[in-house]
Amino acid sequence: MDASAIEDRIRTLVVERLFLRIDPKSIGRDEPLIPRLGIDSVQLFEILVACEEAFGVSLQEEEFRAERFATIAAIASTVAGKM
């Protein structure tokens, strides 16, 4: 799976898992998710779980840091690094 496909899947996961009423394509790859979408730490964890399930990866507790989930690009990089 290439980087663009990973990012597209993550956008969809974010919208679906957080029950957002926006077009996934409206989320820019480098747009900060926390201020843009009002995401809190529980929702970040939900995104982590969604990525682990969708991509078959596993992150250790010490790898779960907000900066790794700050943008679609950062999440994609984290996921790709575990694939």
C-alpha positions as CSV (number, residue, x, y, z in Angstrom):
1,M,0.0,0.0,0.0
2,D,1.5,3.4,-1.0
3,A,1.6,6.5,1.2
4,S,-1.3,8.2,-0.5
5,A,-3.6,5.1,0.0
6,I,-2.6,4.9,3.7
7,E,-3.4,8.6,4.2
8,D,-6.8,8.2,2.4
9,R,-7.7,5.2,4.6
10,I,-6.6,7.1,7.7
11,R,-8.8,10.1,6.8
12,T,-11.8,7.8,6.4
13,L,-11.0,6.0,9.7
14,V,-10.8,9.4,11.5
15,V,-14.2,10.5,10.2
16,E,-15.9,7.1,10.8
17,R,-14.5,6.4,14.2
18,L,-15.1,9.9,15.5
19,F,-18.5,10.2,13.9
20,L,-17.6,13.4,12.1
21,R,-19.9,14.9,9.6
22,I,-17.2,16.0,7.2
23,D,-15.8,14.8,3.9
24,P,-12.6,12.8,4.7
25,K,-10.9,14.5,1.8
26,S,-11.4,17.9,3.5
27,I,-8.7,17.0,6.0
28,G,-5.3,18.2,4.8
29,R,-2.4,15.8,5.2
30,D,-0.4,18.4,7.3
31,E,-3.4,20.0,9.0
32,P,-3.2,19.8,12.8
33,L,-6.0,17.5,13.8
34,I,-6.5,18.5,17.4
35,P,-7.4,22.1,16.8
36,R,-9.1,21.5,13.4
37,L,-11.4,18.7,14.7
38,G,-11.4,19.3,18.4
39,I,-9.9,15.9,19.1
40,D,-9.1,14.9,22.7
41,S,-6.8,12.2,24.1
42,V,-9.6,9.6,24.2
43,Q,-10.3,10.2,20.5
44,L,-6.6,10.0,19.7
45,F,-6.6,6.6,21.3
46,E,-9.6,5.6,19.2
47,I,-7.7,6.6,16.1
48,L,-4.8,4.5,17.3
49,V,-7.0,1.4,17.7
50,A,-8.7,2.0,14.3
51,C,-5.2,2.1,12.7
52,E,-4.1,-1.0,14.5
53,E,-7.2,-2.9,13.3
54,A,-7.2,-1.5,9.7
55,F,-3.5,-2.0,9.0
56,G,-2.7,-4.9,11.2
57,V,0.0,-3.1,13.1
58,S,0.6,-2.7,16.8
59,L,2.0,0.2,18.7
60,Q,3.6,-0.1,22.1
61,E,2.3,2.2,24.9
62,E,5.5,4.3,24.8
63,E,5.0,4.9,21.0
64,F,1.6,6.5,21.6
65,R,2.6,10.2,21.7
66,A,0.4,13.0,20.5
67,E,2.9,14.2,17.9
68,R,2.7,10.9,16.1
69,F,-1.1,11.6,15.7
70,A,-1.0,15.3,15.1
71,T,-1.7,15.2,11.4
72,I,-2.8,12.7,8.8
73,A,0.8,12.6,7.4
74,A,2.3,11.9,10.9
75,I,-0.2,9.1,11.5
76,A,0.5,7.6,8.0
77,S,4.3,7.8,8.7
78,T,3.8,6.0,12.0
79,V,1.6,3.3,10.5
80,A,3.9,2.8,7.4
81,G,6.9,2.4,9.8
82,K,5.1,-0.5,11.5
83,M,4.0,-2.3,8.3
